[in-house]
Amino acid sequence: MSRSYYRTRIKFCGMTRAGDVRLAGELGVDAVGFVFARESTRRVAPAEARAMRQAIAPMVDVVALFRDNTREEVREVLRTVRPTLLQFHGDEDEGFCRGFNMPYLKAIAMGGREELTGRTLQLRYPSAAGFLFDSHAPGGGGGTGVAFDWQRIPTGLHRPFLLAGGLNPDNVYDAALATLPWGVDVSSGIESAPGIKDGYRMRKFVEEVRRADCAALD
């Protein structure tokens, strides 16, 4: 697959501090994510996310992450934070996900036994802008720091996909070359503690993704 015409997109998720958001923009990250899932240790209130939004650089997407939140909770985030992209990690169906008239990513739990195909996913979520493959089991949350077998990524997928789950500066180079994703998504892999990003690891992660992009052109 030729990658001469695009680069791997990078999303930093689980942001809880304005300084980390600002550094992400300085590093050239394409998107930052705020978590609104009720059980997450990285959960922020809509008002907190709105305050951090002021630190976001121009042309960086703001992603709101949900897991089985209510419609009203999602709408409150839309009103308060004004995200540019939604991300659903729970049992939300197609009707729920598309009901907010916003582009969305559907996270697919790769920690279960079900073997999925691209066709199956596209039939389940025909309006999804893309898919995110994470390592948690169905019903569980992301941000575990554990990777899954990248060979299990569904074939026949005709939508952009992001690779997540256990990525860090030490393995993202191999992950990007092995899967050629549209983008990579990282949270715990660039942290010193849940929600507390580490500047060195953030920089190193971006450097390794860009190194993989160069290697893919050889």
Secondary structure, 3 states (H helix, E strand, C coil): CCCCCCCCEEEECCCCCHHHHHHHHHCCCCEEEEECCCCCCCECCHHHHHHHHCCCCCCCEEEEEECCCCHHHHHHHHHHHCCCEEEECCCCCHHHHHCCCCCEEEEEECCCCCCCCHHHHHHHCCCCCEEEEECCCCCCCCCCCCCCCHHHCCCCCCCCEEECCCCCCCCHHHHHHHHCCCEEEECHHHEEECCEECHHHHHHHHHHHHHHHHHHHC
